[in-house]
Amino acid sequence: MSAPVVLQVAASPVSPALVLRPWRMEDVAPLVEVSRDPTLRQWVSSVVDNDAEGTRWVQAQQQGWAAGDRFGFAVLEAQPGSIREQLVGNVVLKEVTSGKPAAEVGYWTAAHARGRGVASRALEALTSWAFDTFEADGLERLELLHQVDNLASCRVAQKSRYDFDTILPAAPPSFPRDGHLHIRRTST
Ligand SMILES: CC(C)(COP(=O)(O)OP(=O)(O)OC[C@H]1O[C@@H](n2cnc3c(N)ncnc32)[C@H](O)[C@@H]1OP(=O)(O)O)[C@@H](O)C(=O)NCCC(=O)NCCS
């Protein structure tokens, strides 16, 4: 993929338009700030504590794009009265392999932007892009995993038409509790 992929999401009645684009080094400072949130730290395994870790994390996203197996997007929101956009979230398509029918999605939203459809709208854009881009290469379904007690994430999955599939047994340390597997297929 040559030019950076940029996905646009229209404004909703309660939320400005979103722009999804590959992570950049300029995102490190806001990423570190957003990562202080305890709820994010509770549910996300790879959080960053400082600029050095943030830089490594962004580099890992960039390596994923270069390798073609992991596609992480920063989710940005227009700010009224400002030309600068604000970091409000992350969506990622991962475990992509040519010819493999399944890949996985993940997401988080900055604490200050939750509850107004950022994750579900960004996930919809990611899902459409993923199928448009990789269906010809064998992609048939996207998998979404969350711990059973992550009710907000379960709701995002339901709203985004990722149907509940199975309970996954706990797999510490990354998944200390049982999980849900939700699946969305190309045809839905
Ligand atoms: C899960 C998360 C990404 C949702 O982000 P968001 O931008 O607020 O998501 P949306 O606004 O699209 O939807 C959230 C939905 O969950 C619901 N919700 C929020 N907290 C909830 C809770 N404790 N119990 C049940 N539902 C809850 C909201 O009401 C909303 O549903 P609605 O639109 O029907 O009212 C966000 O809470 C987050 O970043 N959590 C920490 C990281 C994380 O858990 N990532 C997912 C790992 S699998």
The ligand as a Tripos MOL2 file, in Angstrom:
@<TRIPOS>MOLECULE
LIG
   48    50     1     0     0
SMALL
NO_CHARGES

@<TRIPOS>ATOM
      1 C1        -15.3210   -0.0120   24.9860 C.3       1 LIG1
      2 C2        -15.0360    1.3830   24.4710 C.3       1 LIG1
      3 C3        -14.0400    1.2770   23.3130 C.3       1 LIG1
      4 C4        -16.3350    2.0050   23.9410 C.3       1 LIG1
      5 O1        -16.0110    3.2390   23.3240 O.3       1 LIG1
      6 P1        -17.1440    4.3470   23.0050 P.3       1 LIG1
      7 O2        -16.5720    5.2500   21.9880 O.co2     1 LIG1
      8 O3        -17.6750    4.9010   24.2470 O.co2     1 LIG1
      9 O4        -18.2430    3.4070   22.3190 O.3       1 LIG1
     10 P2        -19.6790    3.8060   21.7280 P.3       1 LIG1
     11 O5        -20.0690    5.1810   22.1880 O.co2     1 LIG1
     12 O6        -19.6430    3.5100   20.2820 O.co2     1 LIG1
     13 O7        -20.6350    2.7320   22.4190 O.3       1 LIG1
     14 C5        -20.5280    2.3940   23.7780 C.3       1 LIG1
     15 C6        -21.7820    1.6570   24.1840 C.3       1 LIG1
     16 O8        -21.5290    0.9640   25.4040 O.3       1 LIG1
     17 C7        -22.4910    1.3440   26.3650 C.3       1 LIG1
     18 N1        -21.8400    1.2410   27.6740 N.ar      1 LIG1
     19 C8        -20.8770    2.0110   28.1710 C.ar      1 LIG1
     20 N2        -20.5500    1.5720   29.4100 N.ar      1 LIG1
     21 C9        -21.3080    0.4820   29.6380 C.ar      1 LIG1
     22 C10       -21.4390   -0.4180   30.7230 C.ar      1 LIG1
     23 N3        -20.7000   -0.2890   31.8280 N.pl3     1 LIG1
     24 N4        -22.3420   -1.4240   30.6220 N.ar      1 LIG1
     25 C11       -23.1010   -1.5860   29.5240 C.ar      1 LIG1
     26 N5        -23.0190   -0.7510   28.4360 N.ar      1 LIG1
     27 C12       -22.1240    0.2570   28.5140 C.ar      1 LIG1
     28 C13       -22.8720    2.7520   25.9890 C.3       1 LIG1
     29 O9        -24.1150    3.1250   26.5560 O.3       1 LIG1
     30 C14       -22.9440    2.6080   24.4650 C.3       1 LIG1
     31 O10       -24.1180    1.9320   24.0490 O.3       1 LIG1
     32 P3        -25.4020    2.7510   23.4660 P.3       1 LIG1
     33 O11       -24.9200    3.5140   22.2800 O.co2     1 LIG1
     34 O12       -26.3810    1.6880   23.1510 O.co2     1 LIG1
     35 O13       -25.8490    3.6760   24.5850 O.co2     1 LIG1
     36 C15       -14.4760    2.3160   25.5770 C.3       1 LIG1
     37 O14       -15.3000    2.2150   26.7140 O.3       1 LIG1
     38 C16       -13.0450    1.9970   25.9550 C.2       1 LIG1
     39 O15       -12.1360    2.5150   25.3450 O.2       1 LIG1
     40 N6        -12.8340    1.1530   26.9700 N.am      1 LIG1
     41 C17       -11.4840    0.8080   27.3960 C.3       1 LIG1
     42 C18       -10.7490    0.0110   26.3250 C.3       1 LIG1
     43 C19       -11.5350   -1.2050   25.9010 C.2       1 LIG1
     44 O16       -12.2760   -1.8000   26.6600 O.2       1 LIG1
     45 N7        -11.3310   -1.5990   24.6220 N.am      1 LIG1
     46 C20       -11.9590   -2.7910   24.0880 C.3       1 LIG1
     47 C21       -11.1480   -3.9900   24.4790 C.3       1 LIG1
     48 S1        -11.9430   -5.4790   23.8760 S.3       1 LIG1
@<TRIPOS>BOND
     1     1     2 1
     2     2     3 1
     3     2     4 1
     4     2    36 1
     5     4     5 1
     6     5     6 1
     7     6     7 2
     8     6     8 1
     9     6     9 1
    10     9    10 1
    11    10    11 2
    12    10    12 1
    13    10    13 1
    14    13    14 1
    15    14    15 1
    16    15    16 1
    17    15    30 1
    18    16    17 1
    19    17    18 1
    20    17    28 1
    21    18    19 ar
    22    18    27 ar
    23    19    20 ar
    24    20    21 ar
    25    21    22 ar
    26    21    27 ar
    27    22    23 1
    28    22    24 ar
    29    24    25 ar
    30    25    26 ar
    31    26    27 ar
    32    28    29 1
    33    28    30 1
    34    30    31 1
    35    31    32 1
    36    32    33 2
    37    32    34 1
    38    32    35 1
    39    36    37 1
    40    36    38 1
    41    38    39 2
    42    38    40 1
    43    40    41 1
    44    41    42 1
    45    42    43 1
    46    43    44 2
    47    43    45 1
    48    45    46 1
    49    46    47 1
    50    47    48 1
@<TRIPOS>SUBSTRUCTURE
     1 LIG1         1 GROUP 0 **** ****
